[in-house]
Structure formats: C-alpha cells, structure tokens
C-alpha cells in the first residue's frame, strides 16, 4: 500500500486558478441565497463595527464566524445537499469560542502591527485628511515617500498573520482543531503551497477589481461569495483530497479533512 501523503498536501501552482473556477461553479448552484447571505452577514459585521469603543474588536471577533458559515454552506453544496440559511450559522451554532479566538488573534496582531507602524511615523489619519482635502499631489507624494518604510514593515508583519489565519476557521469547523493547532497547520499549508496561493490571490484580485467597477458595490455580492468558494476549494484540495488511488489508512493528524 502506498504511503499516505502528508497533511497538508502540496499542490501545483496552477491549482490556484482552478480554485477560483471551482468557487464560481459552486456559487452558481445557489447564487441568490449566497449573495443574500453575504449581504446579511457582512451587514451584521459592519453594524458591530459601529458600536462605540468596541466596534472594531467586535467585528474582528465575528469575522471568522462568517467565514465558517460560508465554509459550511459550500460543503453542503459540494455534497449535493440543499443549501439553507442555518448553514451560514454553523460557526455560531458550533465552535464559536475557538473561532472567535482566531478573531482575537487577528485583532491583537493588527493592533500590534499598527502600533509598530505608528512608531515608525505612519499616520493613517493624515493620509485620509490629505485625500479628502485634495492637497497638492507633491505633498501627498512626499507623505507616501516618508511612510514607505512603515508600510513595507507593516506588510512584512501582516503576511505571517494572514498565513496563520487563512485556513484556521475551516480547520476548526471541519477538523475540530484547537485554535493554536489551526494557526500552526494553516501556516504550514500556506508555506507548502505559496505558489498556488499566489496564483489564487492574483486571480481573486482581478475578480475583486472587476467587481469594484460595478456601481453601488453590487459586484461584491458576487465576488465575495466566489472568494469564499475559492477558499473552500483550496481547503478541499490541500486537506481533503488525496492523489493516491488507493485510499490510505487513517493516520494521526489526518483529522483535518
């Protein structure tokens, strides 16, 4: 019997584009409900952000719950089951605390990165004010040049945070992983599949760019559910699909599929 592959799997770079196609194919199975659910859940997360003092923290804590809901919805569609609204509440009705822990990690990471950038002289409010008041382009360019080191540092610090949290909600929802385990396994998966995820990110970036051209942000009602569908497809490819023709015997650590 051939030896089972390691989990997470390593896939070819071209898989990144296939994940977008798979996400769109899944979206087409029930586009109205998926778009409506995104509008509803995203609106709820944004509403939490309006709560005085605590808004930013609440919306960050809630975001993995929304991701988990879409992962459950796409699994139902992938398995040929009827999609229903309760699927989108899978995170709230299931491992809510572990998922919110991932949100807390995202929040703390963002706050720490923001503090580092501010200490390096980056002032986000100054940029917003300059854009609103339409200051001299040369002044804005000077501000950008001065802020470049802080922005680059922020991107470097944000990258590992995004890598650790990318697959974490799905690993918790589908595999029952603990938050620390999910963060570590997600980081490992991204490192193993950086080429495929880079292709996937470029393709999704193009989708989001085209969606932004649609008036009233209506394009996002399609683009964002497709993004979640692509995330589900990438999870399936990396954690739940095996290339061995002979099904391997269960191994310790294979419970993430």
Buried (B, 14 or more C-beta within 10 A) or exposed (E): EEEBBEBBBBBEBEBBBBBBBBBBBBBEBBBEBBBBBBBEBBEBBEEBBEEEEEBBBBBBBBBBBBBBBBBBBBBBBBEEEEBEEEBBBBBBEBBBEBBBBBBBBBBEBBEEBBEBBEEBEBBEEEBEEBEEEEEEEEEBEEBEEEBEEBEEBBEEBBEEBEBBBBBBBBBBBBBBBBBEBBBBBBBBBBEBBBBBBEBBEEBBEEBBEEBEEEEEEEBBBBBBBBBBBBBBBBBBBBBBEBEEEEEEEEEEEBBBB
